[in-house]
Amino acid sequence: MNLKTTSVAAVTGLVAVLAFAGCSKTVDSGDLESQLAEQLAPQLGTTKDQASVDCPDDEKAEKGNTFTCTFTDDKSGQSIDVEVTMTNDDGQFTAKTVGQPTGG
């Protein structure tokens, strides 16, 4: 199975945030990874069960914070970067694929 490359996948969502000392919030990377796998898998030609997503830990849940996760089709071994941008300080985000799939 090959990841589709003809269209840019984009999703929006809301992730749980963890509050830390000093009123700083960070993204729950596990929650975000699960949401991205569920929402992007059909758009990229695979299933949630055959997909995995890896996002960095301890990213700030602050409006404008942008970071990169990696979406992988576990069956084909192909992966693609997903740019995540926090749209507010409460855990809402947008995400879009960037570049071309690699591997596999």
CYANA upper distance limits for C-alpha pairs under 8 A (distance plus 0.5 A):
  1 MET  CA     45 GLY  CA      8.07
  1 MET  CA     46 THR  CA      7.80
  1 MET  CA     75 LYS  CA      7.49
  1 MET  CA     76 SER  CA      6.04
  2 ASN  CA     45 GLY  CA      7.64
  2 ASN  CA     76 SER  CA      6.97
  2 ASN  CA     78 GLN  CA      7.55
  3 LEU  CA     44 LEU  CA      5.68
  3 LEU  CA     45 GLY  CA      6.21
  3 LEU  CA     46 THR  CA      7.74
  3 LEU  CA     73 ASP  CA      7.73
  3 LEU  CA     78 GLN  CA      7.29
  3 LEU  CA     79 SER  CA      8.28
  3 LEU  CA    101 PRO  CA      7.20
  4 LYS  CA     43 GLN  CA      8.16
  4 LYS  CA     44 LEU  CA      5.49
  4 LYS  CA     45 GLY  CA      6.38
  5 THR  CA     44 LEU  CA      8.17
  5 THR  CA    100 GLN  CA      7.09
  5 THR  CA    101 PRO  CA      7.69
  8 VAL  CA     96 LYS  CA      7.09
  8 VAL  CA     97 THR  CA      6.23
  8 VAL  CA     98 VAL  CA      7.90
  9 ALA  CA     40 LEU  CA      7.26
  9 ALA  CA     43 GLN  CA      6.79
  9 ALA  CA     44 LEU  CA      7.86
  9 ALA  CA     95 ALA  CA      8.48
  9 ALA  CA     96 LYS  CA      5.91
  9 ALA  CA     97 THR  CA      6.09
 10 ALA  CA     40 LEU  CA      8.28
 10 ALA  CA     94 THR  CA      7.62
 10 ALA  CA     95 ALA  CA      5.88
 10 ALA  CA     96 LYS  CA      4.74
 10 ALA  CA     97 THR  CA      7.31
 11 VAL  CA     36 LEU  CA      8.36
 11 VAL  CA     39 GLN  CA      7.37
 11 VAL  CA     40 LEU  CA      7.93
 11 VAL  CA     94 THR  CA      6.14
 11 VAL  CA     95 ALA  CA      5.69
 11 VAL  CA     96 LYS  CA      7.05
 12 THR  CA     92 GLN  CA      7.89
 12 THR  CA     93 PHE  CA      6.09
 12 THR  CA     94 THR  CA      4.79
 12 THR  CA     95 ALA  CA      6.75
 13 GLY  CA     35 GLN  CA      8.17
 13 GLY  CA     92 GLN  CA      6.11
 13 GLY  CA     93 PHE  CA      5.95
 13 GLY  CA     94 THR  CA      7.03
 14 LEU  CA     91 GLY  CA      5.79
 14 LEU  CA     92 GLN  CA      4.69
 14 LEU  CA     93 PHE  CA      6.62
 15 VAL  CA     27 VAL  CA      7.37
 15 VAL  CA     28 ASP  CA      7.17
 15 VAL  CA     31 ASP  CA      6.59
 15 VAL  CA     32 LEU  CA      6.23
 15 VAL  CA     91 GLY  CA      5.50
 15 VAL  CA     92 GLN  CA      6.81
 15 VAL  CA     93 PHE  CA      8.18
 16 ALA  CA     27 VAL  CA      7.10
 16 ALA  CA     28 ASP  CA      6.12
 16 ALA  CA     31 ASP  CA      7.13
 16 ALA  CA     32 LEU  CA      8.45
 16 ALA  CA     91 GLY  CA      6.69
 17 VAL  CA     25 LYS  CA      6.58
 17 VAL  CA     26 THR  CA      6.04
 17 VAL  CA     27 VAL  CA      5.31
 17 VAL  CA     28 ASP  CA      5.85
 17 VAL  CA     61 ALA  CA      7.41
 17 VAL  CA     90 ASP  CA      7.80
 17 VAL  CA     91 GLY  CA      6.55
 18 LEU  CA     25 LYS  CA      6.02
 18 LEU  CA     26 THR  CA      5.92
 18 LEU  CA     27 VAL  CA      7.02
 18 LEU  CA     28 ASP  CA      6.93
 19 ALA  CA     23 CYS  CA      6.90
 19 ALA  CA     24 SER  CA      6.57
 19 ALA  CA     25 LYS  CA      5.06
 19 ALA  CA     26 THR  CA      7.20
 20 PHE  CA     24 SER  CA      5.92
 20 PHE  CA     25 LYS  CA      6.39
 20 PHE  CA     26 THR  CA      8.16
 24 SER  CA     60 LYS  CA      7.95
 25 LYS  CA     60 LYS  CA      6.38
 25 LYS  CA     61 ALA  CA      5.92
 25 LYS  CA     62 GLU  CA      8.07
 25 LYS  CA     89 ASP  CA      8.44
 26 THR  CA     58 ASP  CA      5.98
 26 THR  CA     59 GLU  CA      5.84
 26 THR  CA     60 LYS  CA      4.79
 26 THR  CA     61 ALA  CA      5.36
 27 VAL  CA     32 LEU  CA      8.07
 27 VAL  CA     57 ASP  CA      8.08
 27 VAL  CA     58 ASP  CA      6.94
 27 VAL  CA     59 GLU  CA      6.08
 27 VAL  CA     60 LYS  CA      6.53
 27 VAL  CA     61 ALA  CA      5.82
 27 VAL  CA     91 GLY  CA      7.38
 28 ASP  CA     32 LEU  CA      6.84
 28 ASP  CA     57 ASP  CA      8.18
 28 ASP  CA     58 ASP  CA      8.33
 29 SER  CA     33 GLU  CA      6.45
 29 SER  CA     55 CYS  CA      6.47
 29 SER  CA     56 PRO  CA      7.29
 29 SER  CA     57 ASP  CA      6.32
 29 SER  CA     58 ASP  CA      8.19
 30 GLY  CA     34 SER  CA      6.74
 31 ASP  CA     35 GLN  CA      6.80
 32 LEU  CA     36 LEU  CA      6.62
 32 LEU  CA     55 CYS  CA      8.23
 33 GLU  CA     37 ALA  CA      6.64
 33 GLU  CA     52 SER  CA      8.09
 33 GLU  CA     53 VAL  CA      5.66
 33 GLU  CA     54 ASP  CA      6.82
 33 GLU  CA     55 CYS  CA      6.94
 34 SER  CA     38 GLU  CA      6.73
 34 SER  CA     53 VAL  CA      7.87
 35 GLN  CA     39 GLN  CA      6.56
 36 LEU  CA     40 LEU  CA      6.15
 36 LEU  CA     41 ALA  CA      8.40
 36 LEU  CA     53 VAL  CA      7.54
 37 ALA  CA     41 ALA  CA      6.11
 37 ALA  CA     48 LYS  CA      6.04
 37 ALA  CA     51 ALA  CA      6.54
 37 ALA  CA     52 SER  CA      6.66
 37 ALA  CA     53 VAL  CA      6.60
 37 ALA  CA     71 PHE  CA      7.75
 38 GLU  CA     42 PRO  CA      8.24
 38 GLU  CA     47 THR  CA      8.31
 38 GLU  CA     48 LYS  CA      5.67
 39 GLN  CA     43 GLN  CA      7.98
 40 LEU  CA     44 LEU  CA      6.56
 41 ALA  CA     45 GLY  CA      6.72
 41 ALA  CA     46 THR  CA      5.51
 41 ALA  CA     47 THR  CA      5.57
 41 ALA  CA     48 LYS  CA      5.94
 41 ALA  CA     51 ALA  CA      7.08
 42 PRO  CA     46 THR  CA      6.07
 42 PRO  CA     47 THR  CA      6.44
 42 PRO  CA     48 LYS  CA      8.15
 46 THR  CA     50 GLN  CA      7.07
 46 THR  CA     51 ALA  CA      7.58
 46 THR  CA     73 ASP  CA      7.33
 47 THR  CA     51 ALA  CA      6.80
 48 LYS  CA     52 SER  CA      8.14
 50 GLN  CA     73 ASP  CA      6.41
 50 GLN  CA     74 ASP  CA      5.78
 50 GLN  CA     75 LYS  CA      6.55
 51 ALA  CA     71 PHE  CA      7.58
 51 ALA  CA     72 THR  CA      6.11
 51 ALA  CA     73 ASP  CA      5.17
 51 ALA  CA     74 ASP  CA      5.95
 51 ALA  CA     75 LYS  CA      8.41
 52 SER  CA     71 PHE  CA      6.41
 52 SER  CA     72 THR  CA      5.75
 52 SER  CA     73 ASP  CA      7.15
 52 SER  CA     74 ASP  CA      7.21
 53 VAL  CA     69 CYS  CA      7.28
 53 VAL  CA     70 THR  CA      5.99
 53 VAL  CA     71 PHE  CA      4.95
 53 VAL  CA     72 THR  CA      6.64
 54 ASP  CA     69 CYS  CA      6.00
 54 ASP  CA     70 THR  CA      5.69
 54 ASP  CA     71 PHE  CA      7.18
 55 CYS  CA     68 THR  CA      7.35
 55 CYS  CA     69 CYS  CA      4.82
 55 CYS  CA     70 THR  CA      7.09
 56 PRO  CA     67 PHE  CA      8.45
 56 PRO  CA     68 THR  CA      8.18
 56 PRO  CA     69 CYS  CA      7.35
 59 GLU  CA     67 PHE  CA      8.32
 60 LYS  CA     65 ASN  CA      7.35
 61 ALA  CA     65 ASN  CA      7.62
 61 ALA  CA     86 MET  CA      6.93
 61 ALA  CA     88 ASN  CA      8.02
 61 ALA  CA     89 ASP  CA      5.91
 61 ALA  CA     90 ASP  CA      7.26
 61 ALA  CA     91 GLY  CA      6.25
 62 GLU  CA     86 MET  CA      6.66
 62 GLU  CA     87 THR  CA      8.17
 62 GLU  CA     88 ASN  CA      6.50
 62 GLU  CA     89 ASP  CA      4.91
 62 GLU  CA     90 ASP  CA      8.13
 62 GLU  CA     91 GLY  CA      8.32
 63 LYS  CA     85 THR  CA      8.25
 63 LYS  CA     86 MET  CA      5.50
 63 LYS  CA     87 THR  CA      5.36
 63 LYS  CA     88 ASN  CA      4.55
 63 LYS  CA     89 ASP  CA      5.69
 64 GLY  CA     85 THR  CA      6.59
 64 GLY  CA     86 MET  CA      5.89
 64 GLY  CA     87 THR  CA      6.57
 64 GLY  CA     88 ASN  CA      7.81
 65 ASN  CA     85 THR  CA      6.18
 65 ASN  CA     86 MET  CA      5.89
 66 THR  CA     83 GLU  CA      7.39
 66 THR  CA     84 VAL  CA      6.03
 66 THR  CA     85 THR  CA      4.80
 66 THR  CA     86 MET  CA      6.95
 67 PHE  CA     83 GLU  CA      6.38
 67 PHE  CA     84 VAL  CA      5.94
 67 PHE  CA     85 THR  CA      7.17
 68 THR  CA     81 ASP  CA      6.92
 68 THR  CA     82 VAL  CA      6.06
 68 THR  CA     83 GLU  CA      5.13
 68 THR  CA     84 VAL  CA      6.50
 69 CYS  CA     81 ASP  CA      6.36
 69 CYS  CA     82 VAL  CA      5.58
 69 CYS  CA     83 GLU  CA      6.92
 69 CYS  CA     84 VAL  CA      7.69
 70 THR  CA     79 SER  CA      7.10
 70 THR  CA     80 ILE  CA      6.31
 70 THR  CA     81 ASP  CA      5.11
 70 THR  CA     82 VAL  CA      6.29
 71 PHE  CA     79 SER  CA      5.93
 71 PHE  CA     80 ILE  CA      5.89
 71 PHE  CA     81 ASP  CA      6.70
 71 PHE  CA     82 VAL  CA      7.19
 72 THR  CA     77 GLY  CA      7.00
 72 THR  CA     78 GLN  CA      6.23
 72 THR  CA     79 SER  CA      4.59
 72 THR  CA     80 ILE  CA      7.06
 73 ASP  CA     77 GLY  CA      5.99
 73 ASP  CA     78 GLN  CA      5.94
 73 ASP  CA     79 SER  CA      6.66
 74 ASP  CA     78 GLN  CA      7.82
 76 SER  CA    104 GLY  CA      5.76
 77 GLY  CA    103 GLY  CA      6.48
 77 GLY  CA    104 GLY  CA      4.80
 78 GLN  CA    101 PRO  CA      6.52
 78 GLN  CA    102 THR  CA      5.88
 78 GLN  CA    103 GLY  CA      5.14
 78 GLN  CA    104 GLY  CA      5.05
 79 SER  CA    101 PRO  CA      5.76
 79 SER  CA    102 THR  CA      5.87
 79 SER  CA    103 GLY  CA      6.94
 79 SER  CA    104 GLY  CA      8.47
 80 ILE  CA     97 THR  CA      7.30
 80 ILE  CA     98 VAL  CA      7.60
 80 ILE  CA     99 GLY  CA      7.52
 80 ILE  CA    100 GLN  CA      6.80
 80 ILE  CA    101 PRO  CA      5.09
 80 ILE  CA    102 THR  CA      6.90
 81 ASP  CA     97 THR  CA      6.27
 81 ASP  CA     98 VAL  CA      6.06
 81 ASP  CA     99 GLY  CA      7.34
 81 ASP  CA    101 PRO  CA      8.32
 82 VAL  CA     95 ALA  CA      6.87
 82 VAL  CA     96 LYS  CA      5.94
 82 VAL  CA     97 THR  CA      4.82
 82 VAL  CA     98 VAL  CA      6.38
 83 GLU  CA     95 ALA  CA      5.96
 83 GLU  CA     96 LYS  CA      5.89
 83 GLU  CA     97 THR  CA      6.64
 83 GLU  CA     98 VAL  CA      7.11
 84 VAL  CA     93 PHE  CA      7.15
 84 VAL  CA     94 THR  CA      6.30
 84 VAL  CA     95 ALA  CA      4.87
 84 VAL  CA     96 LYS  CA      7.29
 85 THR  CA     93 PHE  CA      5.98
 85 THR  CA     94 THR  CA      5.90
 85 THR  CA     95 ALA  CA      6.82
 86 MET  CA     91 GLY  CA      7.23
 86 MET  CA     92 GLN  CA      6.41
 86 MET  CA     93 PHE  CA      4.81
 86 MET  CA     94 THR  CA      7.08
 87 THR  CA     91 GLY  CA      8.16
 87 THR  CA     92 GLN  CA      6.03
 87 THR  CA     93 PHE  CA      5.55
 87 THR  CA     94 THR  CA      7.36
 88 ASN  CA     92 GLN  CA      6.35
 88 ASN  CA     93 PHE  CA      7.90
